[in-house]
Amino acid sequence: MGIIDSLKSGLARTKERLNLAGLLKFRSRLNEEFLDELEQILYEGDAGVAITEDLLKALRERMKRNGNEAAAREILLEEMVKLFPQGNPFEITHKPEVILLVGVNGSGKTTTAAKLAYKLIQSGKRTALAAADTFRAGAIEQLEQWGLRTGARIIKQAPGADPASVAFDALQSAQAKQEDVLIIDTAGRLHSKSNLMNELEKVGRVLKKLDESAPHQVLLVLDAVIGQNTVEQARVFLEKAGVTGLIITKLDGTARGGSALAVSREFGLPIKFLGVGEKMDDLLEFDAEQFVKELLE
């Protein structure tokens, strides 16, 4: 399955719920009737208040410039794409580039870490995976199995080890082996538990002892299934972990993909990747224009 087909399949439920294509079929001109129906669709589709208001404001400004009967599809596409902060998914600026994956329990961090490692290895980057989730039963073994499948080197300690110690040793090892990328898989933690969030801050502090600029990317893995709750999760992780980008997972299993728009817009964070399935190559680089086009067609 190609990238576009994978995106089409992954967005099928969200597309059906939003039904922007249905709106455009019957309301092809940009006018107040179109905006009233669009507003209702966005609220019902988990896009959130902020993004709905921003989009409607932008469209009304376009109406003033283009007239009340301008073609709706082209303008809606342009304005929706503008809502997404830009970010290069494969921006590698250091050696090794340290990518810290964070998120709540069950968001799919370990699987995402492996898929990301696979993509990087396929692009020619020597990549290591650090098993800093030392508390969840079977987490280290799970990452080891993914390592065998992806070809990534696994760096681990015994179960129950200090995650910050694992991260420190992993970076030291990746530096010694001159690897291109180090992906650190951290334990899932409830965003409402301050002690767990403080532990995550400790990981960041320890990495800086070896490289003041590390971690170079902190990617928050969000489960699209939980909808608007992703916004509150992102708020706490941004404060405690310095999140630089988002990975939206399980998009294929929900109709609530509109939440991806909401959290990205709310915090000015670029979406780097979308998880659209269980296979190794079901992690897609995010392309705002392609994403919006699929919702509109």
PAZAPA-4460 file (N, C-alpha, C; in steps of 0.05 Angstrom, whole numbers, plus 32768, in hexadecimal, padded with zeros to 4 digits):
% residues 297
    n_x    n_y    n_z   ca_x   ca_y   ca_z    c_x    c_y    c_z   seq   type   mol
   8011   7FE8   8000   8000   8000   8000   8012   8019   8000     1      M     A
   800C   802C   7FEE   801C   8044   7FEC   8015   8057   8002     2      G     A
   8024   806D   8004   8020   8081   8019   8004   808D   8018     3      I     A
   7FFC   8095   8000   7FE2   80A2   7FFD   7FCB   808E   8004     4      I     A
   7FCE   8075   7FFB   7FBA   8061   8002   7FB9   805C   8020     5      D     A
   7FD1   805B   802D   7FD2   8057   804A   7FC4   806E   8059     6      S     A
   7FC9   8087   804F   7FBC   809E   805B   7F9E   809D   8057     7      L     A
   7F96   8095   803F   7F79   8093   8039   7F6C   807F   804C     8      K     A
   7F79   8068   804F   7F6E   8053   8061   7F6D   805D   807E     9      S     A
   7F83   8069   8087   7F85   8072   80A2   7F72   8088   80AA    10      G     A
   7F6B   8098   8097   7F59   80AF   809C   7F3B   80A9   8096    11      L     A
   7F36   8090   808E   7F1B   808A   8084   7F05   8090   8098    12      A     A
   7F09   8089   80B2   7EF4   808E   80C6   7EF2   80AB   80CD    13      R     A
   7F08   80B9   80CF   7F07   80D6   80D4   7EFA   80E4   80BD    14      T     A
   7F01   80DC   80A5   7EF5   80E9   808D   7ED7   80E5   808D    15      K     A
   7ECE   80CD   8094   7EB1   80C7   8094   7EA3   80D8   80A9    16      E     A
   7EB0   80DB   80C0   7EA3   80EB   80D6   7EA2   8109   80CF    17      R     A
   7EB7   8113   80C5   7EB8   8130   80BE   7EA6   8136   80A6    18      L     A
   7EA7   8124   8092   7E97   8126   807A   7E9A   8142   806D    19      N     A
   7EB3   814B   806C   7EB7   8165   805D   7EB2   8162   8040    20      L     A
   7EB7   814A   8035   7EB2   8145   8019   7E94   8147   8013    21      A     A
   7E84   813E   8026   7E67   8140   8022   7E5E   815D   8022    22      G     A
   7E6A   816D   8034   7E64   8189   8036   7E6B   8197   801B    23      L     A
   7E82   8191   8011   7E8B   819E   7FF8   7E7B   8195   7FE0    24      L     A
   7E70   817D   7FE1   7E60   8174   7FCB   7E46   8184   7FC8    25      K     A
   7E3B   818C   7FDF   7E21   819A   7FDF   7E24   81B8   7FE3    26      F     A
   7E3C   81C1   7FED   7E41   81DD   7FF2   7E5C   81E4   7FE5    27      R     A
   7E5C   81E9   7FCC   7E75   81ED   7FBD   7E7F   820A   7FBE    28      S     A
   7E6E   821C   7FC8   7E76   8238   7FC9   7E7A   8241   7FE6    29      R     A
   7E8D   8253   7FE9   7E94   825D   8004   7E81   8274   800C    30      L     A
   7E6E   826D   801D   7E5A   8281   8026   7E52   827A   8043    31      N     A
   7E40   8289   804E   7E39   8285   806B   7E2C   826A   8070    32      E     A
   7E1C   8260   805D   7E10   8246   8060   7E26   8230   8062    33      E     A
   7E3A   8233   8051   7E51   8220   8052   7E5F   8222   806D    34      F     A
   7E64   823A   8077   7E72   823D   8090   7E63   8233   80A8    35      L     A
   7E48   8236   80A8   7E38   822C   80BD   7E39   820D   80BF    36      D     A
   7E38   8200   80A8   7E39   81E3   80A8   7E56   81D9   80AF    37      E     A
   7E6A   81E8   80A5   7E86   81E0   80AB   7E8B   81E2   80C9    38      L     A
   7E80   81F7   80D6   7E84   81FA   80F3   7E79   81E2   8102    39      E     A
   7E62   81D9   80FB   7E56   81C2   8109   7E66   81A9   8104    40      Q     A
   7E70   81A5   80EC   7E80   818E   80E5   7E99   818D   80F6    41      I     A
   7EA7   81A3   80F8   7EC0   81A4   8106   7EBD   819F   8124    42      L     A
   7EA8   81AA   8130   7EA2   81A5   814C   7E9C   8188   8151    43      Y     A
   7E8C   817C   8140   7E85   8160   8143   7E9C   814D   813D    44      E     A
   7EB0   8157   812E   7EC6   8146   8125   7EDF   8148   8136    45      G     A
   7EDD   8154   814E   7EF3   8155   8161   7F09   8169   8159    46      D     A
   7F03   817C   8147   7F17   818F   8140   7F1C   81A4   8156    47      A     A
   7F09   81A7   8167   7F0C   81B9   817E   7F04   81D6   8178    48      G     A
   7F00   81E5   818E   7EF6   8201   818C   7F0A   8213   817E    49      V     A
   7F23   8212   8186   7F37   8225   817C   7F3B   8222   815E    50      A     A
   7F3E   820A   8155   7F44   8206   8138   7F2B   820C   8128    51      I     A
   7F13   8207   8133   7EFB   820E   8124   7EF8   822C   8122    52      T     A
   7EFD   823A   8137   7EFB   8258   8136   7F10   8263   8123    53      E     A
   7F29   8259   8125   7F3E   8263   8114   7F37   825F   80F6    54      D     A
   7F2D   8247   80F0   7F28   8241   80D4   7F10   8252   80CA    55      L     A
   7EFB   8255   80D9   7EE5   8265   80D1   7EEC   8282   80CD    56      L     A
   7EFD   828C   80DF   7F07   82A8   80DC   7F16   82AB   80C2    57      K     A
   7F28   8298   80BC   7F38   829A   80A4   7F26   8299   808B    58      A     A
   7F12   8287   808C   7F00   8284   8075   7EEF   829D   8070    59      L     A
   7EE7   82AA   8086   7ED7   82C3   8083   7EE8   82D9   8077    60      R     A
   7F01   82DA   807F   7F13   82EE   8073   7F17   82E8   8055    61      E     A
   7F18   82CF   804D   7F1A   82C8   8031   7F00   82D0   8022    62      R     A
   7EEA   82CD   802F   7ED0   82D4   8023   7ED0   82F2   801C    63      M     A
   7EDB   8302   802E   7EDC   831F   802A   7EED   8325   8011    64      K     A
   7F03   8316   800E   7F15   831C   7FF7   7F0B   8310   7FDD    65      R     A
   7F00   82F8   7FDF   7EF9   82E8   7FC7   7EDC   82EA   7FBF    66      N     A
   7ECB   82F5   7FD1   7EAE   82F5   7FCC   7EA1   82DD   7FD8    67      G     A
   7E87   82E0   7FDD   7E78   82CB   7FEB   7E73   82B1   7FDC    68      N     A
   7E79   82B1   7FC2   7E74   8299   7FB3   7E8E   828D   7FA7    69      E     A
   7EA4   8291   7FB5   7EBE   8286   7FAC   7EBD   8268   7FAF    70      A     A
   7ECE   8259   7F9F   7ECF   823C   7FA1   7ED8   8234   7FBD    71      A     A
   7EC8   8223   7FCA   7ECE   821D   7FE6   7EE5   8209   7FEA    72      A     A
   7EE6   81F5   7FD8   7EFA   81E0   7FDD   7F17   81EA   7FDD    73      R     A
   7F1E   81FA   7FC9   7F3A   8203   7FC7   7F41   8215   7FDF    74      E     A
   7F2F   8226   7FE7   7F34   8238   7FFD   7F36   8229   8017    75      I     A
   7F23   8216   801B   7F24   8206   8034   7F3D   81F6   8036    76      L     A
   7F46   81EB   801F   7F60   81DC   801F   7F77   81EE   8027    77      L     A
   7F79   8205   801B   7F8F   8218   8022   7F8F   821F   803F    78      E     A
   7F77   8226   804A   7F75   8230   8065   7F79   821A   807A    79      E     A
   7F71   8202   8074   7F75   81EC   8086   7F92   81E4   8088    80      M     A
   7FA0   81E4   8071   7FBC   81DE   8071   7FCC   81F2   8082    81      V     A
   7FC4   820C   8081   7FD1   8221   8090   7FCF   821C   80AE    82      K     A
   7FBB   820D   80B7   7FB8   8209   80D3   7FCE   81F8   80E0    83      L     A
   7FDB   81E8   80CF   7FF0   81D6   80DA   800B   81E3   80DB    84      F     A
   8018   81E4   80F2   8033   81ED   80F4   8045   81DB   80E3    85      P     A
   8059   81E7   80D6   806A   81D7   80C4   8081   81CA   80D3    86      Q     A
   8089   81B3   80CB   80A0   81A5   80D7   80A9   818E   80C6    87      G     A
   80C3   818C   80C3   80CF   8177   80B3   80D1   815D   80C3    88      N     A
   80C3   8148   80BB   80C3   8130   80CB   80DF   8124   80D0    89      P     A
   80F0   8126   80BC   810A   811A   80BD   8121   812E   80C1    90      F     A
   811B   8142   80D0   8130   8157   80D5   8145   814C   80E8    91      E     A
   815C   8146   80DD   8173   813B   80ED   8189   8150   80ED    92      I     A
   818F   815B   8104   81A2   8171   8106   81BA   816B   8117    93      T     A
   81BA   8154   8125   81D0   814C   8137   81D8   812F   8131    94      H     A
   81EF   8128   813C   81F8   810C   813B   8203   8103   8156    95      K     A
   81F5   80F2   8164   81DA   80E8   815C   81C4   80FB   8162    96      P     A
   81AF   80FA   8152   8196   8109   8157   8187   80F9   816D    97      E     A
   8182   8106   8183   8174   80F9   8199   8156   80FF   8198    98      V     A
   8146   80EA   8194   8129   80ED   8192   811D   80E0   81AA    99      I     A
   8110   80EF   81BB   8103   80E5   81D3   80E5   80E3   81CD   100      L     A
   80DA   80CA   81D0   80BE   80C6   81CC   80B0   80C5   81E7   101      L     A
   809B   80D6   81EA   808C   80D8   8203   806E   80D5   81FE   102      V     A
   805F   80CF   8213   8042   80CD   8210   8036   80BD   8227   103      G     A
   801C   80BA   8227   800E   80AC   823C   800E   808E   8235   104      V     A
   8006   807E   8249   8004   8061   8246   7FF2   805A   822F   105      N     A
   7FFA   8047   821E   7FE8   803D   820A   7FE7   804D   81F0   106      G     A
   7FF8   8062   81EE   7FF7   8073   81D6   8006   8066   81BE   107      S     A
   8016   8052   81C4   8024   8044   81AE   8041   804D   81AA   108      G     A
   804E   8056   81C0   8069   8061   81BE   807D   804C   81B4   109      K     A
   807C   8034   81C0   8091   8020   81B9   808E   8017   819C   110      T     A
   8076   8012   8193   8072   800B   8177   807A   8022   8165   111      T     A
   8073   803A   816D   807B   8052   815D   8099   8055   815C   112      T     A
   80A7   8050   8172   80C4   8052   8173   80D0   803F   815E   113      A     A
   80C5   8027   815D   80D0   8013   814A   80CA   801B   812D   114      A     A
   80B2   8025   8128   80AB   802D   810D   80BC   8045   8104   115      K     A
   80C2   8057   8117   80D2   806E   8110   80EF   8065   810B   116      L     A
   80F9   8053   811B   8114   8048   8116   8115   803B   80FB   117      A     A
   8100   802C   80F3   8100   801F   80DA   8101   8033   80C3   118      Y     A
   80F2   8049   80C5   80F2   805D   80B0   810E   806A   80AE   119      K     A
   811A   806F   80C5   8135   807C   80C4   814A   8069   80B9   120      L     A
   8148   8050   80C0   815C   803C   80B5   8158   8039   8097   121      I     A
   813F   8039   808E   8139   8037   8071   8144   804F   8062   122      Q     A
   8146   8066   8070   8151   807E   8063   8170   8080   8066   123      S     A
   817C   806B   8072   8199   806A   8073   81A5   8074   808E   124      G     A
   8195   8079   80A2   819E   8083   80BC   81A4   806C   80CF   125      K     A
   81BC   806B   80DA   81C2   8057   80EE   81B4   805F   8108   126      R     A
   81A2   804E   8111   818F   8055   8126   8190   8041   813D   127      T     A
   818F   804C   8156   818E   803C   816E   8174   8042   817D   128      A     A
   816A   802E   818B   8152   8030   819B   8159   802C   81B9   129      L     A
   8152   803E   81CA   8158   803B   81E7   813E   8034   81F5   130      A     A
   813F   801E   8205   8128   8014   8214   8127   8021   822F   131      A     A
   811D   803A   8230   811B   8049   8249   8100   8045   8256   132      A     A
   80EF   8034   824A   80D7   802B   8258   80DE   8012   8268   133      D     A
   80E7   8016   8280   80F2   8000   8290   80DE   7FF4   82A4   134      T     A
   80C6   7FFE   82A4   80B3   7FF5   82B8   809C   7FE4   82AD   135      F     A
   8093   7FEA   8295   807D   7FDA   8289   8087   7FBE   8283   136      R     A
   8078   7FAB   828D   807F   7F8F   8289   8081   7F89   826B   137      A     A
   8098   7F7E   8263   809C   7F76   8247   80A4   7F8C   8234   138      G     A
   80A7   7FA5   823E   80AD   7FBB   822C   80C8   7FB8   821F   139      A     A
   80DC   7FB0   822F   80F7   7FAD   8224   80F8   7F97   820F   140      I     A
   80EB   7F80   8216   80EA   7F6A   8203   80DB   7F72   81E9   141      E     A
   80C6   7F81   81EC   80B7   7F8A   81D5   80C9   7F9B   81C2   142      Q     A
   80D9   7FAD   81CE   80EA   7FBE   81BE   8100   7FAD   81B1   143      L     A
   810A   7F99   81C0   811E   7F87   81B4   8114   7F78   819C   144      E     A
   80FB   7F6F   819D   80EF   7F62   8186   80ED   7F75   816E   145      Q     A
   80E5   7F8E   8174   80E4   7FA2   815F   80FF   7FA7   8153   146      W     A
   8113   7FA7   8165   812F   7FAC   815B   8138   7F97   8147   147      G     A
   8130   7F7E   814C   8137   7F68   813A   812A   7F6C   811F   148      L     A
   8111   7F76   811F   8102   7F7A   8107   810C   7F93   80F7   149      R     A
   8114   7FA7   8105   811C   7FC0   80F8   813A   7FC2   80F1   150      T     A
   814A   7FB3   8100   8167   7FB6   80FD   8173   7FCB   810E   151      G     A
   8163   7FD7   8120   816D   7FEB   8133   817C   7FDE   814A   152      A     A
   8191   7FEA   8153   819F   7FE1   816B   8190   7FE8   8184   153      R     A
   818D   7FD6   8196   817D   7FDA   81AF   8191   7FDF   81C6   154      I     A
   818B   7FF4   81D5   819B   7FFA   81ED   8188   7FF7   8205   155      I     A
   8190   7FE7   8218   817E   7FE1   822F   818D   7FDD   8249   156      K     A
   817E   7FDD   825F   8188   7FD5   8279   8174   7FC1   8284   157      Q     A
   8178   7FB9   829D   8166   7FA6   82A9   814B   7FB3   82AF   158      A     A
   8136   7FA3   82AF   811B   7FAE   82B6   811C   7FBC   82D1   159      P     A
   810F   7FD3   82D3   810E   7FE2   82EC   8125   7FF6   82EE   160      G     A
   8137   7FF7   82DB   814D   800A   82DC   8143   8026   82D9   161      A     A
   8153   8039   82E2   814D   8056   82E0   814C   805E   82C3   162      D     A
   8135   8068   82B9   8133   8070   829D   8148   8084   8295   163      P     A
   814E   8097   82A7   8162   80AB   82A1   817E   809E   829D   164      A     A
   8184   8089   82AC   819D   807B   82A9   819E   806D   828E   165      S     A
   8188   8061   8286   8186   8054   826B   818B   8069   8255   166      V     A
   817E   8080   8258   8181   8095   8243   819E   809E   8242   167      A     A
   81AB   80A2   8259   81C6   80AC   825A   81D9   8098   824D   168      F     A
   81D7   807E   8254   81E8   8069   8249   81E3   8066   822B   169      D     A
   81CA   8069   8223   81C3   8066   8206   81D0   807C   81F6   170      A     A
   81CF   8095   81FF   81DB   80AB   81F0   81F9   80A8   81F0   171      L     A
   8205   80A0   8206   8222   809C   8207   822A   8086   81F3   172      Q     A
   821B   8071   81F1   8220   805B   81DF   821D   8064   81C2   173      S     A
   8207   8072   81BC   8202   807B   81A1   8217   808F   8197   174      A     A
   8221   80A0   81A9   8237   80B2   81A3   8250   80A2   819C   175      Q     A
   8256   808E   81AC   826E   807E   81A8   826D   806F   818E   176      A     A
   8256   8066   8186   8253   8057   816D   824D   8069   8155   177      K     A
   824C   8083   815A   8247   8097   8145   822E   8090   8135   178      Q     A
   8219   8089   8143   81FF   8084   8136   81F1   809E   8130   179      E     A
   81E0   809D   811C   81D2   80B5   8113   81BB   80BE   8124   180      D     A
   81AC   80AB   812E   8194   80B1   813D   8191   809E   8155   181      V     A
   8189   80AA   816C   8182   809A   8183   8165   80A1   818A   182      L     A
   8154   808C   818A   8138   808F   8192   8135   8084   81AE   183      I     A
   812B   8094   81C0   8127   808B   81DC   8109   8086   81E1   184      I     A
   8102   806D   81E7   80E7   8066   81ED   80E3   8067   820B   185      D     A
   80D2   807A   8214   80CD   807E   8230   80B3   8070   8239   186      T     A
   80B1   806D   8253   8099   8060   825E   8081   8072   825B   187      A     A
   806A   8066   8256   8051   8076   8256   804B   8081   8271   188      G     A
   8042   8099   8272   803C   80A6   828C   8024   80B7   828A   189      R     A
   8014   80B7   829F   7FFC   80C8   829F   8005   80E5   82A2   190      L     A
   7FFA   80F6   8291   8002   8112   8291   7FFA   8120   82AB   191      H     A
   7FE8   8113   82BA   7FDF   811F   82D4   7FF1   8117   82EC   192      S     A
   8004   8105   82E8   8015   80FC   82FE   802F   810B   82FE   193      K     A
   8033   811D   8311   804A   812F   8311   8064   8120   8315   194      S     A
   8064   810B   8325   807D   80FC   832A   8087   80EF   8311   195      N     A
   8075   80E5   8301   807D   80D8   82E8   8087   80ED   82D4   196      L     A
   807A   8104   82D3   8083   8119   82C1   809E   8124   82CA   197      M     A
   80A3   8125   82E4   80BD   812E   82EE   80D3   811B   82E6   198      N     A
   80CD   8101   82E5   80E0   80ED   82DC   80E8   80F2   82BF   199      E     A
   80D4   80FA   82AF   80DA   8100   8293   80EC   8118   8291   200      L     A
   80E8   812C   82A1   80FA   8144   82A2   8117   813B   82A8   201      E     A
   8119   8127   82BA   8134   811D   82C2   8142   8111   82AA   202      K     A
   8134   8102   829A   8140   80F7   8282   814C   810C   8271   203      V     A
   813D   8122   826D   8148   8139   825D   8160   8145   8269   204      G     A
   8161   8148   8283   8178   8154   8291   8191   8143   828E   205      R     A
   818D   8129   8290   81A4   8116   828F   81B0   8116   8273   206      V     A
   819F   8117   825E   81A9   8117   8243   81BA   812F   823E   207      L     A
   81B3   8146   824A   81C2   815E   8246   81DF   815D   8251   208      K     A
   81E4   814B   8263   81FF   8147   826E   8212   813E   8258   209      K     A
   8207   8130   8244   8218   8126   822E   8216   8138   8215   210      L     A
   81FF   8144   8212   81FA   8156   81FB   81E7   816B   8204   211      D     A
   81F1   8184   8207   81E0   819A   8211   81C7   819F   8200   212      E     A
   81C8   8197   81E7   81B1   819C   81D5   819D   8185   81D5   213      S     A
   81A3   816F   81E3   8191   8158   81E3   817C   815B   81F8   214      A     A
   8165   814E   81F4   815C   8141   81DC   8156   8155   81C5   215      P     A
   815C   814D   81AD   8158   815F   8197   813B   8160   818D   216      H     A
   812D   814A   8191   8111   8149   818B   8103   813B   81A2   217      Q     A
   80EC   8146   81AB   80DB   8139   81BE   80C0   8136   81B1   218      V     A
   80BA   811D   81A9   80A1   8118   819A   808C   810C   81AC   219      L     A
   8076   8119   81AE   805F   8110   81BE   804E   80FE   81AD   220      L     A
   804B   80E5   81B6   803B   80D1   81A8   801F   80D2   81B3   221      V     A
   800B   80D9   81A2   7FF0   80DD   81AB   7FDD   80C9   819D   222      L     A
   7FCC   80BC   81AC   7FB9   80A9   81A1   7FA1   80B9   8197   223      D     A
   7F9C   80B7   817D   7F86   80C7   8171   7F6B   80BE   817C   224      A     A
   7F69   80A6   8186   7F4F   809C   818F   7F44   80AD   81A6   225      V     A
   7F55   80B9   81B6   7F4B   80C8   81CE   7F41   80E4   81C7   226      I     A
   7F43   80EC   81AE   7F37   8105   81A6   7F42   811E   81B4   227      G     A
   7F30   812E   81BE   7F38   8148   81CA   7F49   8146   81E3   228      Q     A
   7F49   812E   81F0   7F5B   812B   8207   7F78   812E   81FF   229      N     A
   7F7E   812B   81E6   7F9A   812F   81DD   7FA4   814B   81E3   230      T     A
   7F92   815E   81E3   7F9A   817A   81E8   7FA5   817E   8204   231      V     A
   7F97   8173   8218   7FA1   8175   8234   7FBA   8166   8238   232      E     A
   7FBC   814E   822C   7FD5   813F   822E   7FED   814F   8223   233      Q     A
   7FE9   815B   820C   7FFE   816A   81FF   8007   8182   8210   234      A     A
   7FF3   818E   821E   7FF9   81A6   822E   800E   819F   8244   235      R     A
   800A   8189   8252   801B   8182   8268   8036   8178   825E   236      V     A
   8037   8168   8249   8050   815E   823E   8061   8174   8232   237      F     A
   8054   8188   8227   8062   819F   821C   8070   81AE   8232   238      L     A
   8063   81B1   8248   806E   81BF   825F   8085   81B0   826C   239      E     A
   8082   8196   826F   8095   8186   827E   80AC   817A   826D   240      K     A
   80A6   8174   8254   80B9   8166   8244   80C3   8176   822C   241      A     A
   80B8   818E   8228   80C2   819E   8211   80BC   8192   81F6   242      G     A
   80A4   8189   81F2   809C   817B   81D9   80A1   818D   81C1   243      V     A
   80AD   8181   81AC   80B3   8190   8194   80A2   8187   817C   244      T     A
   8094   8171   817E   8084   8167   8168   8071   8151   8171   245      G     A
   805F   8149   815F   804A   8135   8166   804B   811E   8153   246      L     A
   8044   8106   815E   803E   80EF   814D   8022   80E6   8155   247      I     A
   8010   80E5   8142   7FF5   80DD   8147   7FF2   80C0   813F   248      I     A
   7FEB   80AE   8152   7FE9   8092   814D   7FCB   8088   814C   249      T     A
   7FC8   8070   8142   7FAE   8062   8141   7F99   8072   8132   250      K     A
   7FA2   8080   811E   7F8F   8091   810F   7F7C   807F   80FF   251      L     A
   7F85   8067   80F9   7F74   8054   80EA   7F5D   8049   80FA   252      D     A
   7F5F   804B   8115   7F4B   803F   8126   7F37   8052   8132   253      G     A
   7F35   806A   8128   7F23   807E   8134   7F18   8091   811F   254      T     A
   7F01   809D   8127   7EF5   80B2   8116   7EFC   80CD   8122   255      A     A
   7F0F   80CE   8136   7F14   80E7   8144   7F2F   80F3   813C   256      R     A
   7F36   80EF   8123   7F4F   80FA   8119   7F50   8118   8118   257      G     A
   7F39   8125   811B   7F38   8142   811C   7F48   814E   8133   258      G     A
   7F4C   813D   8148   7F5C   8146   815F   7F79   814C   8158   259      S     A
   7F83   8140   8142   7F9E   8145   8139   7FA1   8163   8131   260      A     A
   7F8C   816D   8124   7F8C   8189   811D   7F8C   819B   8136   261      L     A
   7F7C   8193   814A   7F78   81A3   8162   7F92   81A7   8171   262      A     A
   7F9F   8191   8177   7FB7   8192   8189   7FCE   819F   817A   263      V     A
   7FD1   819B   8160   7FE7   81A7   8151   7FE3   81C5   8151   264      S     A
   7FCB   81CE   814C   7FC5   81EB   814B   7FC7   81F8   8166   265      R     A
   7FBD   81EB   817A   7FBC   81F6   8196   7FD8   81FD   81A0   266      E     A
   7FEC   81EC   819A   8006   81F1   81A6   801C   81F7   8191   267      F     A
   8014   81FA   8179   8027   8201   8164   803C   81EB   8160   268      G     A
   8034   81D2   8164   8046   81BC   8161   8041   81AD   8146   269      L     A
   8056   81A9   8137   8053   819B   811E   804D   817D   8122   270      P     A
   803B   8172   8112   8037   8155   8112   804D   814A   8100   271      I     A
   805C   8137   810B   8073   812C   80FB   806A   8112   80ED   272      K     A
   805B   8101   80FB   8053   80E8   80EF   8037   80E0   80F7   273      F     A
   802B   80CF   80E6   8011   80C4   80EC   8013   80A5   80EC   274      L     A
   8008   8099   8101   8007   807C   8102   7FEC   8072   80F8   275      G     A
   7FED   8062   80E2   7FD4   805A   80D5   7FD0   803C   80D3   276      V     A
   7FDE   802D   80E4   7FDB   8010   80E3   7FF1   8002   80F3   277      G     A
   7FF1   7FE8   80F2   8003   7FD8   8102   801D   7FD0   80F4   278      E     A
   801E   7FD2   80DA   8035   7FC9   80CB   804D   7FDC   80CE   279      K     A
   8064   7FD2   80C9   807D   7FE1   80CD   807D   7FFC   80BE   280      M     A
   8072   7FFC   80A7   8072   8015   8097   8059   8025   8099   281      D     A
   8049   8020   80AE   8030   802F   80B3   8035   8048   80C4   282      D     A
   804C   8054   80C2   8051   806E   80CE   8058   8081   80B7   283      L     A
   8046   8094   80B3   8048   80A5   809B   8053   80C1   80A3   284      L     A
   8064   80CB   8093   806D   80E7   8096   8055   80F9   8092   285      E     A
   8051   810C   80A4   803A   811D   80A1   803D   8132   808C   286      F     A
   802A   8134   807A   8029   8148   8065   800E   8156   8067   287      D     A
   800F   816F   8070   7FF6   817D   8076   7FE3   817F   805E   288      A     A
   7FEF   8185   8047   7FDE   8188   802F   7FD1   816D   8027   289      E     A
   7FE0   8158   8028   7FD5   813E   8021   7FC0   8135   8036   290      Q     A
   7FC5   813B   804F   7FB2   8135   8065   7F97   8143   8060   291      F     A
   7F98   815D   805A   7F80   816C   8057   7F72   8163   803D   292      V     A
   7F81   815F   8027   7F75   8156   800E   7F65   813D   8012   293      K     A
   7F70   812A   8022   7F62   8111   8026   7F48   8115   8035   294      E     A
   7F48   8128   8048   7F2F   812E   8056   7F1A   813B   8045   295      L     A
   7F23   8149   8030   7F10   8158   801F   7F06   8148   8007   296      L     A
   7F13   8131   8001   7F0B   8122   7FE8   7EF8   810B   7FEE   297      E     A
***
